[in-house]
Amino acid sequence: MLKLNNGATILMHFYDGFTKENVVLAEWGSEFVTWLCGNDGECYWGNYFNSLEDAKTNFMKRVSNMESFYHQMGTKDGKRVKDSL
């Protein structure tokens, strides 16, 4: 199971089998964040939200963009690992 190095709590998680990257929706302090991160738990390219609903929308957009890009390339290998909300 993926664990983030910054201590944030993962609420939703998508693993892309092609890039070996993760998209996560996490609760971090009083904010909700979507990040890209490696399997080592290091996060980058974060988008921060006060609203869980806005964060969920951004998470789904990021996953959809990732899947769409690789589908166009003919290498769609992404798969959902955890979707607990």
C-alpha positions in Angstrom: 0.0 0.0 0.0 1.3 3.5 -0.9 2.3 5.7 2.0 3.1 9.3 1.6 6.3 10.6 3.1 4.6 13.9 4.2 2.1 12.2 6.5 -1.0 13.1 4.5 -3.9 10.7 4.5 -4.7 9.1 1.1 -8.4 9.3 0.3 -8.3 8.2 -3.3 -5.5 6.6 -5.3 -4.8 5.8 -9.0 -1.8 3.8 -10.1 -0.6 4.1 -13.7 1.1 0.9 -14.7 2.8 2.5 -17.7 4.5 5.4 -16.0 4.7 3.8 -12.6 3.3 7.0 -11.1 0.4 7.6 -8.8 -2.3 10.2 -8.6 -3.6 10.7 -5.1 -6.3 12.7 -3.4 -5.2 13.3 0.2 -6.2 15.2 3.3 -3.3 17.3 4.5 -4.0 19.4 7.6 -7.1 21.4 6.8 -6.7 21.1 3.1 -7.5 18.5 0.4 -4.7 18.0 -2.2 -4.2 16.1 -5.4 -0.6 15.1 -6.1 1.4 13.1 -8.5 3.8 10.8 -6.6 6.2 8.0 -7.1 6.1 4.6 -5.4 8.6 6.0 -2.9 5.9 8.3 -1.5 7.5 11.5 -2.7 4.8 13.9 -3.9 5.0 16.7 -6.5 2.7 18.9 -8.7 0.1 19.4 -6.0 -3.2 21.2 -6.4 -4.7 22.4 -3.1 -8.4 22.8 -2.2 -10.6 23.8 0.7 -13.5 21.6 -0.6 -13.4 17.8 -0.8 -15.8 18.0 -3.8 -13.5 20.3 -5.7 -10.5 18.1 -4.9 -12.5 15.0 -6.1 -13.3 16.8 -9.4 -9.6 17.6 -9.8 -8.5 14.1 -9.0 -10.9 12.6 -11.6 -9.7 15.1 -14.2 -6.0 14.3 -13.5 -6.7 10.5 -13.8 -8.8 11.1 -16.9 -6.1 13.2 -18.5 -3.5 10.5 -17.7 -5.6 7.7 -19.1 -6.5 9.8 -22.2 -2.9 10.6 -23.0 -1.8 6.9 -22.9 -4.9 5.7 -24.7 -4.0 8.1 -27.6 -0.5 6.7 -27.5 -1.9 3.1 -27.7 -0.4 2.2 -24.3 -3.3 2.5 -21.8 -2.1 0.5 -18.8 -3.5 2.6 -15.9 -5.6 0.8 -13.4 -7.5 1.9 -10.3 -5.9 0.5 -7.1 -8.0 2.2 -4.4 -11.1 4.4 -4.5 -12.4 4.6 -1.0 -14.7 7.6 -1.2 
